[in-house]
């Protein structure tokens, strides 16, 4: 298995595409104007407590108040409130909690009105970004994620990833981390810590403690509300969370970002520094790696798969619904049951990919093709579970019901990726996936350019249009040459919409 991360940068947006054996499995976007990312910590003011919801609305600076439920307060809330109050007033400067007097824990079944009051200052962390008409979801149980461990202030627990299977390794890591963790802090040991030495764990811990200290120093003069701790930039946070030995390449098309990523990889995995490559080819990086084409074929309502099978993905207010169809595939199996199993297994792999790719969350109901055999239903369930094993989002899969439906719940922490694949129909009517494009407009524009005596013209267009212009005999391009005695170079561009095209001169400068 090979994993590649392809990074495309523009003036204010950075796109990240994760490929597994050349197939797109995740898409991420880092926008400059996203001020409420998962992991950001704010010093905020309680707006009001609502006993009926057992929750509070908190002003974090977003247009809608953030939602803080009682169960997201954390047992050490009184200690946190006391710490924030004293640090903000400048009466407490020892941020490592060694000499801090902890308060009694709150009752886990208590009422929000008994522990929070309006206008109180509180440190809160974004756990779910603003989605649709809702403000962010927040927690006052803070955590700061590192490469190998997660630091949890106001705690004394040492937890460990369930994905580390060896009992001896779990005990070794717990023993090491317990010996280096300062009083007043808890730690969650991440999966990638498996096999690491104490020096690497300690270095990660010290970095997290330094970030905590730097955040606390801001509290004394901080405005309310304001952000006091940024989550790492998207490139570093993605690498921190998904980077492992199976990575074979990281390709970046921006020099500044290239240097940042190279430095970070050199820090977390020095032996892998050489896989970071600067992309300088004239062809756009997403096009070179076939990502644009995969995006266009993966984000429509209908998703095609191998052997003619396809998925139909619908989104309702309450849930996502996915229908599995066998399509017009040729039946090479002996019977209907074998055909259903084959299509269902192919579909399960694609569904696991689609959930990550679109970052679909909430309730997902999948209508697989009915199978009578209990053994086949179990085989499908196990296959889907294995395919979703690498998914970082928390999820739960229920076995197929009597009606052949599989229910999945998947954690939703940010808005779903929704890329528009339909375009305006130039002949009128509703939007369609692949409109028939009129070439006449391109020909008219070219005739205007020929009259201006351009020596060399390059036309960039969608691959369908490029093929229409260049294929066949005589092709449209050949007719242009015969009529005007000038050859037009036609380059396909996967990123373009069907109706988009641009002309360039011999120096590569766009002709308006």
C-alpha positions as CSV (number, residue, x, y, z in Angstrom):
1,X,0.0,0.0,0.0
2,X,1.3,3.4,-1.0
3,X,0.1,6.7,0.3
4,X,0.8,10.1,-1.2
5,X,-0.2,13.6,-0.1
6,X,-0.6,16.2,-2.9
7,X,-0.8,19.8,-1.8
8,X,-2.0,22.6,-4.1
9,X,-1.7,26.2,-3.0
10,X,-3.3,29.4,-4.2
11,X,-3.3,32.9,-2.7
12,X,-5.7,32.2,0.2
13,X,-6.6,28.5,0.0
14,X,-4.5,25.4,0.3
15,X,-6.0,22.1,-0.9
16,X,-4.8,18.7,0.3
17,X,-5.5,15.4,-1.5
18,X,-4.6,12.1,0.1
19,X,-4.1,9.2,-2.4
20,X,-4.0,5.5,-1.5
21,X,-2.4,3.5,-4.3
22,X,-3.2,6.4,-6.7
23,X,-6.9,6.6,-5.6
24,X,-8.3,9.7,-4.0
25,X,-9.5,8.9,-0.4
26,X,-9.5,12.3,1.4
27,X,-9.8,16.0,0.5
28,X,-9.0,18.8,2.9
29,X,-9.1,22.6,2.5
30,X,-7.3,25.2,4.5
31,X,-8.9,28.7,4.1
32,X,-7.4,31.9,5.6
33,X,-10.9,33.0,6.8
34,X,-11.7,29.9,8.9
35,X,-11.3,31.2,12.4
36,X,-13.2,28.4,14.1
37,X,-11.3,25.2,13.4
38,X,-11.5,22.1,15.5
39,X,-8.9,22.3,18.2
40,X,-8.8,26.1,18.5
41,X,-9.0,27.3,22.1
42,X,-10.8,30.6,23.1
43,X,-11.2,32.7,26.2
44,X,-14.9,33.3,26.1
45,X,-17.9,34.6,28.1
46,X,-20.9,32.6,29.2
47,X,-23.9,34.3,27.6
48,X,-26.6,32.4,29.4
49,X,-27.3,29.0,30.9
50,X,-30.4,27.1,29.7
51,X,-31.5,24.5,32.3
52,X,-34.1,23.0,29.9
53,X,-31.3,21.9,27.6
54,X,-28.8,21.5,30.5
55,X,-26.4,23.6,28.4
56,X,-25.1,27.1,28.0
57,X,-24.7,29.4,25.1
58,X,-21.2,31.0,24.9
59,X,-19.9,34.0,23.0
60,X,-16.8,33.0,21.2
61,X,-16.9,35.8,18.6
62,X,-18.9,33.9,16.0
63,X,-22.2,35.3,14.6
64,X,-24.1,32.5,16.4
65,X,-23.3,31.6,20.1
66,X,-21.4,28.4,20.6
67,X,-23.2,25.5,22.3
68,X,-21.7,24.0,25.5
69,X,-23.5,21.0,27.0
70,X,-23.2,19.9,30.6
71,X,-21.5,16.6,29.6
72,X,-18.8,18.6,27.8
73,X,-17.8,20.6,30.8
74,X,-15.4,18.0,32.2
75,X,-15.3,17.0,35.9
76,X,-12.6,19.6,36.7
77,X,-14.7,22.6,35.7
78,X,-14.4,24.4,39.1
79,X,-10.6,24.1,39.0
80,X,-10.5,25.5,35.4
81,X,-12.8,28.4,36.4
82,X,-10.6,29.2,39.4
83,X,-7.4,29.0,37.3
84,X,-8.8,31.2,34.5
85,X,-10.0,33.8,37.0
86,X,-6.6,34.0,38.9
87,X,-4.5,33.9,35.7
88,X,-6.6,36.6,34.0
89,X,-6.2,38.8,37.1
90,X,-2.4,38.3,37.2
91,X,-2.5,36.6,40.6
92,X,-1.2,33.2,39.3
93,X,1.9,32.9,37.2
94,X,2.8,29.2,37.7
95,X,1.1,27.7,34.7
96,X,2.3,24.1,35.2
97,X,-0.3,23.4,37.9
98,X,2.2,21.7,40.2
99,X,1.3,24.0,43.2
100,X,-2.3,24.7,42.1
101,X,-5.0,23.8,44.6
102,X,-7.6,21.8,42.8
103,X,-11.3,22.1,43.6
104,X,-13.9,19.4,44.1
105,X,-15.2,17.7,40.8
106,X,-18.7,18.5,39.6
107,X,-21.5,16.0,39.8
108,X,-21.6,14.1,36.5
109,X,-25.5,14.2,36.6
110,X,-25.7,17.8,37.8
111,X,-27.4,20.9,36.4
112,X,-25.7,23.6,34.3
113,X,-27.4,26.4,36.3
114,X,-25.5,25.2,39.4
115,X,-22.0,25.5,37.9
116,X,-22.1,28.3,35.3
117,X,-23.3,31.9,35.5
118,X,-23.8,34.6,32.9
119,X,-20.6,36.7,32.1
120,X,-18.2,34.1,33.6
121,X,-14.9,33.8,31.8
122,X,-14.0,30.3,30.6
123,X,-11.5,28.6,28.4
124,X,-13.3,26.5,25.7
125,X,-12.2,24.4,22.7
126,X,-13.9,24.0,19.4
127,X,-15.0,20.3,18.9
128,X,-17.4,20.9,16.0
129,X,-17.1,23.7,13.5
130,X,-20.1,25.9,12.6
131,X,-22.4,23.9,10.2
132,X,-25.3,25.4,8.3
133,X,-27.3,27.7,10.7
134,X,-25.7,26.4,13.9
135,X,-22.8,27.9,15.8
136,X,-19.7,25.9,16.9
137,X,-20.0,23.1,19.5
138,X,-17.5,23.5,22.3
139,X,-16.0,21.8,25.3
140,X,-14.3,23.1,28.4
141,X,-12.4,19.7,28.7
142,X,-9.3,21.0,27.0
143,X,-6.7,18.9,25.1
144,X,-3.6,19.8,23.0
145,X,-2.6,17.3,20.4
146,X,1.0,16.4,19.6
147,X,2.5,13.8,17.3
148,X,2.7,10.9,19.9
149,X,0.6,12.1,22.8
150,X,-2.3,14.4,23.6
151,X,-1.9,16.7,26.7
152,X,-5.0,17.1,28.9
153,X,-4.7,19.9,31.5
154,X,-6.5,19.4,34.9
155,X,-6.4,15.7,34.7
156,X,-4.4,12.8,36.2
157,X,-5.4,10.0,33.8
158,X,-2.9,8.2,31.5
159,X,-5.0,6.7,28.6
160,X,-3.8,4.8,25.6
161,X,-5.0,4.1,22.1
162,X,-7.1,1.0,21.7
163,X,-5.4,0.3,18.3
164,X,-2.2,-0.6,20.1
165,X,-2.9,-4.4,20.6
166,X,0.2,-5.6,22.5
167,X,-0.4,-5.7,26.3
168,X,3.3,-5.4,27.0
169,X,3.7,-2.4,24.7
170,X,0.7,-0.7,26.4
171,X,2.2,-1.2,29.8
172,X,5.7,0.0,28.7
173,X,4.2,3.2,27.2
174,X,2.1,3.9,30.3
175,X,5.0,3.4,32.5
176,X,7.3,5.7,30.5
177,X,4.7,8.5,30.0
178,X,3.7,8.4,33.7
179,X,7.3,9.0,34.7
180,X,7.6,12.2,32.6
181,X,4.1,13.7,33.0
182,X,4.0,16.6,35.4
183,X,1.4,16.8,38.2
184,X,-1.9,18.3,37.1
185,X,-1.8,17.0,33.6
186,X,-3.2,13.9,32.0
187,X,-2.0,12.3,28.8
188,X,-3.6,10.3,25.9
189,X,-1.0,8.1,24.2
190,X,-1.6,8.0,20.4
191,X,-1.3,4.9,18.1
192,X,1.9,6.3,16.4
193,X,3.7,6.2,19.8
194,X,4.0,2.4,19.5
195,X,7.7,1.4,19.7
196,X,8.9,5.0,20.4
197,X,11.6,5.7,23.0
198,X,11.2,7.9,26.1
199,X,13.3,10.7,24.6
200,X,10.9,11.1,21.6
201,X,7.8,11.0,23.9
202,X,9.4,13.6,26.3
203,X,10.3,15.9,23.4
204,X,6.7,15.8,22.3
205,X,5.4,16.4,25.8
206,X,7.7,19.4,26.3
207,X,6.5,21.0,23.1
208,X,2.9,20.6,24.3
209,X,3.7,22.1,27.7
210,X,5.4,25.0,26.0
211,X,2.2,25.6,23.9
212,X,0.1,25.5,27.1
213,X,2.4,28.0,28.9
214,X,2.4,30.3,25.9
215,X,-1.4,30.2,25.8
216,X,-1.7,30.9,29.6
217,X,0.6,34.0,29.2
218,X,-2.0,35.5,26.8
219,X,-4.9,35.3,29.3
220,X,-3.9,38.3,31.5
221,X,-4.5,40.9,28.8
222,X,-6.7,38.9,26.4
223,X,-10.0,40.4,25.1
224,X,-13.2,38.4,25.7
225,X,-13.9,36.6,23.5
226,X,-10.6,35.9,21.6
227,X,-8.6,33.0,20.3
228,X,-5.7,32.1,22.6
229,X,-4.4,28.9,21.0
230,X,-4.5,28.1,17.3
231,X,-4.6,24.6,16.1
232,X,-1.5,23.9,13.9
233,X,-1.7,24.9,10.3
234,X,-3.6,22.4,8.2
235,X,-0.5,20.9,6.5
236,X,1.2,20.1,9.9
237,X,-2.0,18.9,11.5
238,X,-2.8,16.5,8.6
239,X,0.7,15.1,8.7
240,X,0.6,14.9,12.5
241,X,-2.6,12.8,12.4
242,X,-2.1,10.6,9.3
243,X,1.6,10.4,8.6
244,X,3.1,6.9,8.9
245,X,5.8,4.6,7.3
246,X,3.5,3.8,4.4
247,X,3.8,7.3,3.0
248,X,5.8,7.3,-0.3
249,X,5.5,10.9,-1.4
250,X,4.5,14.4,-0.4
251,X,4.3,16.8,-3.3
252,X,3.9,20.5,-2.9
253,X,3.5,23.3,-5.5
254,X,4.4,26.2,-3.3
255,X,7.9,27.0,-2.2
256,X,7.1,28.5,1.2
257,X,4.8,25.6,2.1
258,X,7.4,23.1,0.8
259,X,10.0,24.4,3.2
260,X,7.5,24.3,6.2
261,X,6.5,20.8,5.4
262,X,10.0,19.6,4.9
263,X,11.0,21.1,8.2
264,X,8.1,19.4,10.0
265,X,8.7,16.0,8.4
266,X,12.4,16.3,9.3
267,X,11.3,16.9,12.9
268,X,8.8,14.0,13.2
269,X,10.4,11.4,10.8
270,X,13.9,12.4,9.7
271,X,14.3,9.3,7.6
272,X,11.3,10.3,5.4
273,X,12.5,13.8,4.6
274,X,13.5,12.8,1.1
275,X,9.9,12.0,0.1
276,X,8.9,15.7,0.3
277,X,9.1,17.0,-3.3
278,X,8.7,20.5,-4.8
279,X,6.5,20.4,-7.9
280,X,7.6,22.7,-10.8
281,X,5.9,21.1,-13.8
282,X,3.9,23.5,-16.1
283,X,0.8,21.2,-15.8
284,X,-1.3,22.0,-12.7
285,X,-0.3,19.5,-9.9
286,X,-3.9,18.2,-9.4
287,X,-4.1,17.5,-13.1
288,X,-0.7,15.8,-13.2
289,X,-1.8,13.3,-10.5
290,X,-5.3,12.8,-12.0
291,X,-7.0,14.3,-8.9
292,X,-9.2,16.7,-10.8
293,X,-10.7,13.9,-12.9
294,X,-11.3,11.8,-9.7
295,X,-13.0,14.7,-8.0
296,X,-15.4,15.2,-11.0
297,X,-16.3,11.5,-11.0
298,X,-16.6,11.1,-7.2
299,X,-18.8,14.0,-6.1
300,X,-21.9,13.7,-8.2
301,X,-25.2,12.2,-7.1
302,X,-24.3,9.0,-9.0
303,X,-20.9,7.3,-8.4
304,X,-19.8,4.7,-10.9
305,X,-17.8,1.7,-9.8
306,X,-16.1,-1.4,-11.3
307,X,-18.0,-3.8,-13.5
308,X,-20.9,-1.4,-14.2
309,X,-22.2,-1.1,-10.6
310,X,-23.0,2.3,-9.2
311,X,-24.1,4.2,-6.1
312,X,-26.8,6.8,-5.8
313,X,-26.1,9.2,-2.8
314,X,-28.9,11.3,-1.5
315,X,-28.8,13.8,1.4
316,X,-31.9,14.6,3.5
317,X,-32.2,16.9,6.5
318,X,-32.0,13.9,8.9
319,X,-29.6,11.5,7.2
320,X,-27.6,10.4,4.1
321,X,-29.1,7.6,2.1
322,X,-27.0,5.4,-0.3
323,X,-28.5,3.0,-2.8
324,X,-26.4,0.2,-4.3
325,X,-27.2,-0.8,-7.9
326,X,-25.7,-3.6,-9.9
327,X,-26.2,-1.6,-13.2
328,X,-25.6,-3.2,-16.5
329,X,-22.7,-5.4,-15.5
330,X,-22.4,-8.8,-17.2
331,X,-23.3,-11.6,-14.9
332,X,-20.3,-14.0,-14.8
333,X,-21.4,-15.5,-11.5
334,X,-23.3,-18.7,-11.2
335,X,-26.3,-17.3,-9.5
336,X,-28.0,-14.2,-8.2
337,X,-26.7,-14.5,-4.7
338,X,-23.1,-14.6,-5.9
339,X,-23.7,-11.6,-8.1
340,X,-25.3,-9.7,-5.2
341,X,-22.3,-10.5,-2.9
342,X,-19.8,-9.4,-5.5
343,X,-21.5,-6.0,-6.1
344,X,-22.0,-5.4,-2.4
345,X,-18.3,-6.0,-1.6
346,X,-17.3,-3.6,-4.4
347,X,-19.8,-1.1,-3.1
348,X,-18.7,-1.4,0.6
349,X,-15.1,-0.4,-0.4
350,X,-16.4,2.6,-2.4
351,X,-18.8,3.7,0.4
352,X,-15.9,3.6,2.9
353,X,-14.0,5.9,0.5
354,X,-16.9,8.2,-0.1
355,X,-17.6,8.8,3.6
356,X,-14.0,10.0,4.1
357,X,-13.8,11.9,0.8
358,X,-17.0,13.8,1.3
359,X,-16.5,13.9,5.1
360,X,-20.1,12.7,5.5
361,X,-21.4,12.7,9.1
362,X,-24.4,11.9,11.2
363,X,-26.6,8.9,10.2
364,X,-25.9,7.1,6.9
365,X,-28.3,4.3,5.7
366,X,-27.0,2.0,3.0
367,X,-29.4,-0.1,1.0
368,X,-27.3,-3.0,-0.2
369,X,-28.6,-5.6,-2.7
370,X,-30.6,-8.2,-0.7
371,X,-28.8,-11.5,0.1
372,X,-30.4,-14.5,1.6
373,X,-27.3,-16.1,3.0
374,X,-26.5,-15.2,6.6
375,X,-22.9,-16.1,5.9
376,X,-22.8,-13.6,3.0
377,X,-24.3,-10.9,5.1
378,X,-21.7,-11.4,7.8
379,X,-19.0,-11.4,5.1
380,X,-20.3,-8.0,3.8
381,X,-20.4,-6.5,7.4
382,X,-16.9,-7.6,8.2
383,X,-15.6,-6.3,4.8
384,X,-17.2,-2.9,5.4
385,X,-15.8,-2.7,8.9
386,X,-12.3,-3.6,7.6
387,X,-12.5,-0.9,4.9
388,X,-13.5,1.8,7.4
389,X,-10.7,0.8,9.9
390,X,-8.4,3.6,8.7
391,X,-11.1,6.2,9.0
392,X,-10.0,8.7,11.8
393,X,-13.6,9.9,12.4
394,X,-15.4,8.1,15.2
395,X,-18.0,5.7,13.7
396,X,-20.2,2.8,14.4
397,X,-21.6,0.2,12.0
398,X,-24.6,-2.0,12.7
399,X,-25.0,-5.4,11.0
400,X,-27.4,-5.7,8.1
401,X,-31.1,-5.6,9.1
402,X,-33.7,-8.0,7.9
403,X,-34.4,-5.5,5.0
404,X,-30.7,-5.5,3.9
405,X,-30.1,-2.0,5.3
406,X,-26.8,-1.2,7.0
407,X,-26.8,1.8,9.4
408,X,-23.7,3.8,10.1
409,X,-23.1,6.7,12.4
410,X,-20.1,8.8,11.7
411,X,-18.8,11.8,13.7
412,X,-19.4,15.1,12.1
413,X,-17.0,17.9,13.2
414,X,-17.0,20.2,10.1
415,X,-19.2,20.9,7.1
416,X,-19.5,18.2,4.5
417,X,-17.3,18.6,1.4
418,X,-19.7,19.4,-1.4
419,X,-18.3,20.0,-4.8
420,X,-20.6,21.0,-7.6
421,X,-20.4,18.7,-10.6
422,X,-23.5,19.9,-12.5
423,X,-23.3,22.9,-14.8
424,X,-25.6,25.1,-16.8
425,X,-27.1,23.6,-19.9
426,X,-26.3,26.0,-22.8
427,X,-29.4,24.7,-24.6
428,X,-31.7,25.8,-21.8
429,X,-33.4,23.7,-19.1
430,X,-32.1,22.3,-15.9
431,X,-28.5,21.9,-14.9
432,X,-26.9,18.6,-16.1
433,X,-23.8,16.6,-15.3
434,X,-22.3,16.7,-18.8
435,X,-23.8,19.4,-21.1
436,X,-23.5,19.5,-24.8
437,X,-21.1,22.3,-25.5
438,X,-21.4,24.6,-28.6
439,X,-17.9,25.0,-30.2
440,X,-19.1,27.9,-32.3
441,X,-18.2,30.4,-29.5
442,X,-14.5,29.1,-29.4
443,X,-14.3,29.4,-33.2
444,X,-15.6,33.0,-33.2
445,X,-13.1,34.0,-30.5
446,X,-10.3,32.3,-32.5
447,X,-11.1,34.2,-35.7
448,X,-10.9,37.4,-33.7
449,X,-7.5,36.5,-32.4
450,X,-6.2,35.4,-35.9
451,X,-7.0,38.9,-37.2
452,X,-4.8,40.3,-34.4
453,X,-1.9,38.4,-35.9
454,X,-0.9,36.3,-32.9
455,X,2.0,34.0,-34.0
456,X,1.2,31.1,-31.6
457,X,-2.0,30.4,-29.8
458,X,-2.6,27.7,-27.1
459,X,-6.2,26.8,-26.2
460,X,-6.8,25.3,-22.7
461,X,-10.2,23.5,-22.4
462,X,-12.0,20.7,-20.7
463,X,-10.8,17.3,-21.8
464,X,-14.2,16.5,-23.5
465,X,-13.9,19.8,-25.5
466,X,-10.2,19.2,-26.3
467,X,-11.0,15.8,-27.6
468,X,-13.9,17.1,-29.8
469,X,-11.6,19.7,-31.3
470,X,-8.6,17.4,-32.1
471,X,-10.1,13.9,-32.8
472,X,-11.3,12.6,-36.1
473,X,-10.4,13.5,-39.7
474,X,-10.7,16.2,-40.6
475,X,-10.8,17.5,-37.0
476,X,-12.1,21.0,-36.1
477,X,-8.5,22.1,-35.4
478,X,-7.5,20.9,-38.9
479,X,-10.3,23.0,-40.4
480,X,-9.0,26.0,-38.6
481,X,-5.5,25.4,-40.0
482,X,-6.7,24.9,-43.5
483,X,-8.8,28.2,-43.3
484,X,-6.3,30.4,-41.5
485,X,-2.9,28.7,-42.0
486,X,-2.3,28.9,-38.2
487,X,-1.9,25.9,-35.9
488,X,-3.6,26.0,-32.5
489,X,-2.2,23.9,-29.7
490,X,-5.0,22.4,-27.7
491,X,-4.3,21.3,-24.1
492,X,-6.9,19.4,-22.0
493,X,-7.4,20.7,-18.4
494,X,-9.3,18.5,-16.0
495,X,-9.9,21.4,-13.6
496,X,-12.0,23.3,-16.1
497,X,-15.8,23.2,-16.3
498,X,-17.3,22.0,-19.5
499,X,-18.0,25.6,-20.8
500,X,-14.6,27.0,-19.6
501,X,-11.7,27.7,-22.0
502,X,-8.8,30.2,-22.1
503,X,-6.3,31.3,-24.8
504,X,-2.6,31.8,-24.2
505,X,0.1,33.4,-26.3
506,X,3.6,32.1,-27.1
507,X,4.9,33.4,-23.7
508,X,2.2,31.6,-21.7
509,X,0.3,34.8,-21.0
510,X,-3.4,34.6,-21.1
511,X,-5.1,36.4,-24.0
512,X,-8.2,38.3,-22.7
